[in-house]
Amino acid sequence: MRFAIYTLGCKVNQYETQAMETLLTGRGHEMVSYEGEADVYLINTCSVTAVSDKKCRNIIRRARRDHPMAVVGVCGCYAQHQPQDIEALGVDVIGGTGQRQEFLRRVEECAMTRQTSVEVDDALRRKDPFEVLPAGGMTGRTRAMLKVEDGCQNFCTYCVIPYTRGPVRSESREAAVEQAKGLAAAGFQEIVVTGIEISSWGKDLKNGQSLIDLLEAVCAAVPDLRVRLGSLEPRTITEEFCQRATKLPNLCPHFHLSLQSGCDETLKRMHRRYDSARYLESCRLLRIYFDRPAITTDLICGFPGETEAEFTQTLNMIQQADFSSMHIFPYSRRPGTVADKLPDQWDNHTKDERCHRASAVSKAMEERYLGQWVGQTLPVLFEETTEGIPCGSGIWRGHAPNYVQVRAKGEDLHNVLKNVHITGVEGSALVGEVVHE
C-alpha cells in the first residue's frame, strides 16, 4: 500500500513518525508525499494547546474530504485525549500514544478489509514498559532522534500531557547505546536525545542511574557524533551534572530549560517544582562550566491569576537569565486540567499583549547572544539550502553546536560538517563564510 504521514507537535512525535515510516517501509509499503495520492493517510496529532487541537481537527477533516476512498488513521496525544471527537470526523483507525506497532497492524488490516477500529487505553493506568521503536530521522534530515523516555508525572496544572502519555517509562541504557551506534552507522552526524520528560529518565528503572549516566554512555558510544539534549527540568542542572557533562566533548552546549514563569507565586499555581532562584542557579552553573552555552526556554504569558506585578517579575527574571532565545506562548485553557478551573482567567487581548512585551525582551537578548559570535569560527552541520532543497549550490543553512542557525554560501553541503567564519547577523541567524582547509 502507499502511505503518507502528517506530523504535528514535538520532537517525540517526529521521532514516532519516522519510526512508523521505518516500520511500514520495512514491511514493503511505499511512502509518498502527504500532498500526493496514497491508499492510507496517517496523522500523528498533538494536544499541547487548544490551538493544537483545532489544527489537528482541520487536518483530519481535510484528509477525509480530499481522500474519501482512502484509509485515514489518527494517533498521538489528541487522539489519546479526545478519541470521541476524532471518531466523529469519520476516521477509520484511531490509536493513542502507546502500542504504535499494534496501531500500524490495525491500519494494514483496515486497508485490506475496511474494518474500522478505535483502541485507546487509559494512559494513567498504563503498565506497559517503554516501547522500543526504530531510532532515526525524518526523511531528508541530517540529525536523528533517539527517544529514551516516555510519560510524565509532574502534573503541572496547565498540562494534559501526563493524561495522554501516562507514567514515566525509560529505555534501558544498553538499548539506547545500541540504537545510537546504529544511527552512527547509518550516516547521521547528530543525535537528539528526546522524550516527554527526559530529566526523569531512569526513575522507573530503579537502578540508581540518572540522565547523566545515560549521556556518558551514549556520548562514549558515538564519539564522532554530536549529541544534543531535548528539554530539561531546571533542577537537572546540578554541580555534579555540569562537572560530568563538561567532560563530554561531543555533547552540544545547548540547554533548553523549561521555565513557564519567572514569578514564584505563578510557578506555585502552575505546580512547577522549582522557584526563580533555583532556575537562575541552573543558568549560573551552566555558564561556569560551558563557554557561552545557549540557554533557551519556554514561557507562558497570561496564566490565571497572573497580576501585572507578577508579570513584571517575570520580565525582570528572564533578563537576569539572559536567554539566547525563547519560545513564548499565551496561556491556553485545557479542559480537564486544574488551571482550567482557576479564577481570574485573562482575555486573549491581555495574553497577547504580554506575549508581545516578553517577545521584545527576548529579541534583545537574542541579538546580544548572536552578536558575540561575529568574528568567531563555528563548526556547522549543514542541512539544506535556504530554498529548502538539500542539494546543489547556493546559500546553505545548518546549525552550530549551540543550535544557532548559520547560513553560508557553498555547494553540495547536505549533511556536511564545516567550519564557518561568522561575519554577521541576519534576523535570528548568523551568516558567514565556509573555511576552506
C-alpha positions in Angstrom: 0.0 0.0 0.0 1.0 3.6 -0.5 1.0 5.6 2.7 1.6 9.3 3.8 2.1 10.7 7.3 1.4 14.2 8.6 3.0 15.1 11.9 2.1 17.8 14.4 3.8 18.7 17.6 7.0 17.9 19.4 10.2 16.1 18.7 8.8 12.9 20.3 6.0 13.0 17.7 8.6 13.5 15.0 10.6 10.5 16.3 7.5 8.3 16.4 6.5 9.3 12.9 9.9 8.3 11.5 9.7 5.1 13.4 6.3 4.3 11.8 7.8 5.2 8.4 10.6 2.8 9.0 8.3 0.0 10.2 5.9 0.4 7.3 8.6 0.6 4.6 10.3 -2.4 6.2 7.1 -4.3 5.6 7.1 -3.5 1.9 4.8 -0.5 1.8 5.6 2.7 -0.2 5.8 6.1 1.5 4.6 9.0 -0.6 4.3 12.7 -0.1 1.3 13.8 2.0 0.3 16.0 -0.8 0.3 13.1 -3.2 -2.1 10.2 -3.8 -2.0 7.4 -1.2 -4.0 4.5 0.0 -3.5 5.4 3.6 -3.2 8.8 5.3 -1.8 8.8 8.9 -2.0 11.8 11.1 0.2 11.9 14.3 -1.5 14.5 16.5 -0.6 17.0 19.2 -2.7 18.3 22.1 -0.4 20.7 23.9 -2.8 23.6 23.4 -6.3 24.3 22.2 -4.8 25.7 19.0 -3.1 22.3 18.5 -6.4 20.5 18.9 -8.0 22.8 16.3 -5.2 22.3 13.9 -5.5 18.6 14.3 -9.2 18.6 13.5 -8.6 20.7 10.4 -6.0 18.4 9.1 -8.2 15.3 9.7 -11.3 17.0 8.1 -9.2 17.8 5.0 -7.8 14.3 4.7 -11.3 12.8 4.9 -12.7 15.3 2.5 -9.9 15.2 -0.1 -9.4 11.4 0.0 -12.9 9.8 0.6 -11.8 6.3 -0.6 -8.5 6.2 1.4 -8.0 4.9 4.9 -7.4 7.7 7.4 -5.6 6.7 10.6 -5.1 9.0 13.6 -2.8 8.5 16.6 -0.9 10.7 19.1 -1.8 12.9 22.0 -5.0 14.5 20.7 -6.3 11.0 19.7 -5.4 9.8 23.2 -7.2 12.8 24.9 -10.3 13.1 22.7 -10.8 9.9 20.7 -14.6 10.6 20.5 -14.0 13.9 18.8 -11.9 12.2 16.2 -14.3 9.3 15.7 -17.0 11.9 14.9 -14.8 13.1 12.0 -15.1 9.8 10.2 -11.7 8.4 10.9 -11.1 4.7 10.1 -8.4 3.7 12.6 -7.8 5.5 15.9 -4.9 4.8 18.3 -3.4 6.8 21.2 0.2 7.3 22.3 1.0 3.7 23.0 1.4 0.5 21.1 2.4 2.0 17.8 3.1 -1.4 16.2 -0.4 -2.6 17.0 -1.8 0.7 15.6 0.0 0.0 12.3 -1.2 -3.6 12.3 -4.8 -2.3 12.5 -4.2 0.3 9.7 -2.9 -2.5 7.5 -5.9 -4.6 8.3 -8.2 -1.8 7.5 -6.5 -1.2 4.2 -7.4 -4.8 3.2 -10.8 -5.3 4.9 -12.1 -1.7 5.5 -12.6 -2.9 9.1 -12.6 0.3 11.3 -11.3 0.3 14.9 -10.9 2.5 17.9 -8.4 1.3 20.5 -7.3 3.9 23.1 -6.3 2.8 26.6 -6.3 4.8 29.9 -2.8 6.3 29.8 -2.7 6.9 33.6 -3.1 3.2 34.2 -0.6 2.2 31.6 1.7 -0.7 32.8 3.5 -1.5 29.6 7.3 -1.0 29.6 9.0 1.5 27.3 8.1 0.7 23.7 11.3 0.4 21.7 10.8 1.7 18.2 13.4 2.2 15.4 15.5 5.3 16.0 16.3 7.6 13.1 15.4 10.8 11.4 12.6 12.2 9.3 13.1 11.8 5.6 15.9 14.0 4.3 17.1 15.1 7.8 20.7 15.2 8.9 20.1 14.7 12.6 18.4 11.7 14.1 16.2 11.4 17.2 16.9 8.9 19.9 13.8 8.6 22.1 14.9 7.3 25.5 11.8 8.1 27.7 8.1 8.4 27.6 5.5 9.8 30.0 5.4 12.5 32.7 4.3 12.5 36.3 4.8 16.2 37.1 1.1 17.1 36.7 1.6 20.8 36.1 -1.8 22.4 36.4 -2.0 23.7 32.8 -0.9 20.5 31.1 -2.7 17.5 29.7 0.4 15.5 28.7 0.5 13.3 31.8 -3.0 12.2 30.9 -2.1 11.5 27.3 1.3 9.9 27.8 1.0 8.2 31.2 3.7 7.4 33.8 7.4 7.6 33.2 8.9 4.7 31.2 12.6 4.6 30.3 14.6 2.9 27.6 17.5 0.9 29.1 20.9 2.5 28.8 22.2 -0.6 26.9 19.4 -0.3 24.3 19.9 3.4 23.9 23.6 2.8 23.3 22.9 0.2 20.6 20.5 2.5 18.9 23.0 5.3 19.0 25.6 3.1 17.3 23.1 2.2 14.7 22.4 5.8 13.9 26.2 6.5 13.5 26.5 3.6 11.1 23.5 4.9 9.1 25.4 8.2 8.4 23.8 10.6 10.8 26.1 13.2 12.3 23.9 14.4 15.2 21.6 12.7 17.7 18.9 14.5 19.6 18.2 12.7 22.9 14.5 13.2 23.3 11.5 12.1 25.4 8.4 13.6 27.0 10.4 14.4 30.2 14.0 13.2 29.8 15.0 14.6 33.1 13.0 11.7 34.6 15.0 9.1 32.7 15.8 6.2 34.9 13.4 6.8 37.7 11.3 3.7 36.8 14.4 1.5 36.3 15.3 1.8 40.0 18.9 1.0 39.5 20.4 4.3 40.6 21.0 5.6 37.1 20.1 9.1 36.0 20.2 11.1 32.9 23.9 12.0 33.1 24.8 8.3 33.3 22.9 7.8 30.1 24.6 10.7 28.4 28.0 9.5 29.3 27.3 6.1 27.8 25.8 7.5 24.6 28.5 10.1 24.1 31.2 7.5 24.6 29.5 5.1 22.1 29.4 7.6 19.3 32.3 9.9 19.9 32.2 11.3 16.3 28.6 12.4 16.5 27.1 15.4 18.1 24.8 14.6 21.0 22.1 17.2 21.7 19.7 17.3 24.6 15.9 17.8 24.5 14.0 19.9 27.0 15.2 19.6 30.6 13.7 20.2 34.0 15.8 23.0 35.6 16.7 21.0 38.7 18.5 18.6 36.5 21.4 21.1 36.3 23.5 20.5 39.4 27.2 20.9 40.1 27.7 17.2 39.6 25.7 17.1 36.3 27.8 20.0 35.0 31.1 18.6 36.2 30.4 15.3 34.3 28.7 16.8 31.3 31.6 19.2 30.6 33.9 16.2 30.1 31.8 15.0 27.1 33.4 16.7 24.1 30.6 15.8 21.7 27.7 17.0 24.0 26.3 20.1 22.4 26.3 23.2 24.7 22.6 23.9 24.2 20.3 23.6 27.2 16.6 24.1 26.9 15.4 24.6 30.5 11.6 24.8 30.8 10.6 28.0 32.7 7.0 28.9 32.0 7.1 31.8 34.5 9.7 33.9 36.3 7.4 34.7 39.2 7.4 32.4 42.2 3.7 32.8 43.0 2.7 32.0 39.4 5.1 29.0 39.5 3.3 27.7 42.6 -0.1 27.9 40.8 1.4 26.1 37.9 2.7 23.4 40.2 6.2 23.8 38.9 8.8 22.2 41.2 11.3 25.0 41.4 11.4 28.7 42.0 13.1 31.5 40.2 16.2 31.4 42.4 16.7 27.7 41.7 16.3 28.3 37.9 18.8 31.2 37.9 21.2 28.9 39.8 21.0 26.4 36.9 21.8 29.2 34.4 24.8 30.3 36.6 26.2 26.7 36.8 25.9 26.2 33.0 27.8 29.4 32.4 30.6 28.4 34.8 31.2 25.0 33.2 30.5 25.8 29.5 31.8 28.6 27.2 28.8 30.8 26.2 26.2 28.0 26.3 22.9 28.5 24.5 20.2 28.6 27.2 16.7 28.6 25.8 13.3 28.3 27.3 9.5 28.3 27.1 7.3 31.0 28.6 3.6 31.1 29.2 2.0 34.6 29.4 -1.3 35.4 31.0 -1.6 32.4 33.3 -4.8 32.5 35.5 -4.2 35.0 38.4 -1.0 36.4 36.9 -1.2 40.0 38.0 0.6 42.9 36.3 3.1 42.9 39.2 3.7 39.2 38.8 4.3 39.5 35.0 6.7 42.4 35.7 8.6 40.0 38.0 8.8 37.5 35.1 10.2 40.2 32.7 12.9 41.1 35.3 13.7 37.4 35.8 14.1 36.5 32.2 16.5 39.4 31.7 18.6 38.0 34.6 18.6 34.6 33.0 19.7 36.2 29.7 18.4 33.6 27.3 19.8 33.1 23.9 16.2 32.6 22.6 12.8 31.9 23.9 9.5 30.3 22.8 6.7 32.4 24.1 3.0 31.4 24.2 -0.2 32.8 25.6 -1.8 30.5 28.2 -4.2 28.0 26.6 -7.1 26.6 28.6 -7.2 22.8 28.6 -10.4 21.1 29.7 -9.7 18.5 32.4 -6.7 20.4 33.9 -6.6 22.2 37.3 -5.8 25.5 35.7 -8.9 25.5 33.5 -10.9 25.9 36.7 -8.8 28.6 38.4 -10.3 32.0 38.9 -9.1 35.2 37.2 -8.7 33.9 33.7 -7.3 36.5 31.3 -8.8 37.6 28.0 -6.9 37.0 24.7 -6.0 40.7 24.4 -4.2 40.7 27.7 -2.4 37.4 27.0 -1.3 38.6 23.5 -0.1 42.0 24.9 2.0 40.2 27.5 3.5 37.9 24.9 4.4 40.9 22.8 6.2 42.6 25.7 8.1 39.4 26.6 9.0 38.9 22.9 10.6 42.3 22.8 12.8 41.4 25.8 13.6 38.1 24.2 14.6 39.7 20.9 17.0 42.0 22.6 18.6 39.1 24.5 18.9 37.0 21.3 20.5 39.9 19.4 23.2 40.2 22.2 23.8 36.4 22.2 24.2 36.2 18.4 26.4 39.4 18.2 29.1 37.9 20.4 29.8 35.2 17.8 30.7 37.7 15.0 34.4 37.2 14.2 34.4 33.7 15.7 34.6 30.4 13.8 32.0 27.7 14.5 31.5 24.1 13.3 28.3 23.9 11.4 26.4 20.8 10.3 24.7 21.9 7.1 21.2 20.6 6.3 19.6 22.3 3.3 19.6 25.3 1.0 17.6 28.3 2.1 15.1 27.3 -0.6 14.6 24.0 1.3 16.3 21.9 -1.4 19.0 19.7 0.1 21.3 19.7 -3.0 23.1 22.0 -5.4 24.8 25.3 -4.8 23.7 28.5 -3.2 23.1 29.7 0.4 23.0 26.8 2.8 21.8 26.7 6.3 22.7 24.5 9.2 23.3 24.6 13.0 26.3 25.2 15.2 26.6 23.1 18.4 24.7 25.8 20.3 21.8 25.3 17.9 22.1 28.7 16.4 21.2 28.7 12.7 24.2 29.6 10.4 24.0 30.5 6.7 26.8 30.4 4.3 27.4 30.0 0.5 28.5 26.6 -0.6 27.9 23.6 -2.9 26.5 20.2 -2.0 26.8 20.7 1.8 23.9 18.4 2.8 24.9 16.5 5.9 28.4 18.0 5.7 30.2 19.5 8.8 32.3 22.6 8.0 33.9 25.3 10.0 32.3 28.7 9.3 33.8 32.1 10.0 31.0 34.3 11.3 30.7 37.7 9.6 27.4 39.0 10.7 23.8 38.5 12.0 20.6 38.3 9.9 17.5 38.1 12.0 17.7 35.0 14.2 20.6 33.5 12.2 24.3 34.0 11.9 25.9 34.4 8.4 29.5 33.6 7.5 32.0 32.1 5.1 33.0 28.4 4.9 36.6 28.0 5.9 38.4 26.0 3.2 41.1 23.9 4.6 
